[in-house]
Amino acid sequence: MRYLIVVTLTTMALTGCVSSRIEQSREHTTGIESGEAMVILGRASYNDKETKESFTDCIVNELTAGPNPIRLIPQDEFKDSMYPWFEPRTAPGSADDLAELFSNPGVREQIDGARVRYLAWIDGDTVTTDKGGSMSCTISTFGGGCFGMSYWEQDASYEAAIWDVQNLTSAGQISADASGTSYIAGLVIPIPIIARPGNAACKGLASQLREFIVDEI
């Protein structure tokens, strides 16, 4: 059973304009019972390509807020309980490596003890794709100010691979892509107009992840 859901969003605020696209691919029906938990894991390759902790923290904040919060096991607590499988030398490097992790003796027992039902592996990054313009600022005895304009474009691209660890199967994937352009315009006083595609990607991914886990199709 496989489903594909695509959601395209454009958000406008005083902080700028961001375009978002959310795609969901479901391989199995899902549901979570009272007392069961989920773990959010960010890709950790221990270099500049790892998924930033601030992004996974944002997802955690979104999922634990609101009228239907999802019980989450903190990432660090989960890794500590799974020693030594999440040490830098042995940690899985991708969502595909999780199947091998689950096959290790003792792993299933530790997961069951914490009542972990789902594990969401978050992979992605926010990058600056373009920038330009110029701005100059001067200070003199008669005053000062900034003149000109500069801009930068950012693209946030993330994917969540969801594993049902009770059945040791992949439940599906959710991807979020968001892009936005930020400006600083100077006419005496610099005026920033900041787009936050990373924040938009976080909120869109978390919203779809909540529906994916809680709602059965």
C-alpha positions in Angstrom: 0.0 0.0 0.0 1.6 3.2 -1.1 0.3 6.8 -1.1 1.8 10.1 -2.3 0.6 13.4 -1.0 2.0 16.7 -2.2 1.3 20.0 -0.5 2.6 23.3 -1.9 2.5 26.4 0.4 3.5 30.0 0.0 3.7 32.0 3.2 4.0 35.8 3.4 4.9 37.7 6.5 6.7 40.8 7.6 9.8 38.7 7.6 9.6 38.0 3.9 8.2 35.5 1.4 8.9 31.8 1.5 7.6 29.1 -0.9 7.3 25.6 0.5 6.6 22.2 -1.0 5.8 19.1 1.1 5.7 15.6 -0.3 4.6 12.4 1.5 5.1 8.9 0.4 3.4 6.3 2.6 4.3 2.6 2.5 2.2 1.3 5.4 -0.7 2.5 7.6 0.3 4.0 10.9 -1.0 4.8 14.3 0.4 5.3 17.8 -1.1 4.2 21.1 -1.0 6.0 24.4 2.4 5.4 26.1 4.2 4.7 22.8 6.9 7.1 21.7 8.8 8.4 18.7 12.5 9.4 18.4 13.7 12.2 16.1 17.2 11.5 14.9 19.2 14.0 12.9 21.8 12.7 10.5 25.2 12.9 12.3 28.2 12.5 10.0 30.4 14.5 12.5 31.3 17.1 9.9 29.8 20.1 8.2 27.2 17.9 6.4 25.3 16.8 9.5 21.8 17.9 10.0 21.8 20.9 12.4 20.5 20.2 15.9 18.5 23.4 15.8 16.4 21.9 13.0 15.6 18.7 14.9 14.9 20.8 18.0 12.4 22.8 16.0 10.6 19.6 14.9 10.6 18.4 18.5 9.0 21.7 19.7 6.3 21.5 17.0 5.4 17.9 17.8 5.3 18.2 21.5 3.1 21.4 21.4 -0.6 21.8 20.6 -3.7 19.7 21.6 -2.4 16.4 20.3 1.3 16.2 21.4 3.4 13.2 20.5 5.5 11.6 23.2 9.1 11.9 22.1 12.2 10.3 23.6 15.1 12.9 23.6 17.7 12.2 20.9 20.6 12.2 23.4 18.8 9.9 25.8 18.0 7.4 23.1 21.6 7.3 21.8 22.9 6.8 25.3 20.5 3.9 25.9 21.6 2.4 22.6 25.4 2.4 23.5 27.6 1.5 21.6 25.6 1.5 18.4 25.4 5.3 18.1 29.1 6.0 18.8 30.8 8.0 16.0 32.6 4.9 14.7 29.5 2.7 14.6 26.5 5.1 14.2 24.4 4.6 11.1 25.2 7.0 8.3 21.9 6.9 6.5 18.3 5.8 6.9 19.1 2.7 5.0 21.6 1.7 7.7 18.9 1.5 10.3 17.8 -2.0 9.1 21.3 -3.3 9.9 21.2 -1.6 13.3 17.9 -3.2 14.2 19.4 -6.7 13.4 22.0 -6.4 16.2 21.4 -8.6 19.2 19.9 -6.7 22.1 18.7 -3.6 20.1 15.1 -4.7 19.8 14.9 -5.4 23.6 16.2 -1.9 24.4 13.8 -0.3 21.9 10.8 -2.2 23.4 11.8 -1.3 26.9 11.5 2.4 26.0 8.2 1.8 24.2 9.6 3.4 21.0 7.2 2.8 18.1 8.6 5.1 15.4 12.0 6.5 14.6 12.2 9.5 12.2 15.6 9.9 10.6 16.0 13.6 9.5 18.4 14.4 6.7 19.0 17.7 5.0 20.4 21.2 5.2 19.7 24.9 4.5 22.2 26.4 2.0 22.7 29.9 0.5 22.2 29.5 -3.3 22.8 33.1 -4.4 23.7 36.5 -3.1 24.4 39.9 -4.5 23.9 43.7 -4.3 26.0 46.2 -2.4 25.6 48.5 0.6 27.8 51.1 2.0 27.6 52.8 5.4 29.3 56.1 6.3 29.7 58.1 9.5 30.7 61.7 9.6 30.4 64.8 11.8 27.2 65.6 10.1 25.7 62.2 10.7 25.7 58.9 8.9 23.7 56.2 7.2 23.6 53.2 4.9 22.7 53.2 1.2 22.2 50.4 -1.3 20.7 46.9 -1.1 22.0 43.4 -0.7 20.1 40.1 -1.0 20.7 36.4 -0.5 18.6 33.4 -1.5 18.4 30.3 0.6 17.0 26.8 0.0 16.0 24.4 2.8 15.7 20.8 1.7 15.0 18.1 4.3 13.6 14.5 4.4 12.2 12.4 7.2 12.4 8.6 6.8 10.0 7.0 9.2 10.6 3.5 10.5 8.1 1.4 12.4 10.5 -0.2 14.8 7.7 -2.5 16.2 7.5 -4.2 12.8 11.1 -3.3 11.7 9.8 -1.9 8.4 9.9 1.5 6.6 6.6 3.3 7.0 7.3 6.0 4.5 9.1 9.3 3.8 8.2 13.0 4.0 10.2 15.6 2.2 10.1 19.4 2.7 11.6 22.0 0.4 11.4 25.7 1.1 13.1 28.7 -0.6 13.2 32.4 0.2 15.0 35.6 -0.6 16.2 38.0 2.2 17.0 41.6 1.7 18.7 44.4 3.5 17.7 47.8 2.0 19.6 50.9 3.2 18.2 54.4 3.0 19.9 56.0 6.0 18.7 53.2 8.3 19.2 49.6 7.2 15.9 47.7 6.9 16.1 43.9 6.9 13.5 41.7 5.3 14.4 38.2 6.3 13.0 35.0 4.9 13.4 31.9 7.0 13.0 28.9 4.7 14.5 26.6 7.3 11.8 27.5 9.8 9.1 27.0 7.1 10.5 23.6 6.2 10.5 22.6 9.9 6.9 23.6 10.4 5.7 21.9 7.2 7.6 18.7 7.9 6.5 18.6 11.5 2.8 19.1 10.6 2.9 16.3 8.0 4.9 14.1 10.4 2.2 14.5 13.0 -0.5 13.5 10.6 1.5 10.7 9.2 2.0 9.1 12.7 -1.3 9.8 14.3 -3.8 9.4 11.4 -4.4 6.1 9.7 -5.2 6.1 6.0 
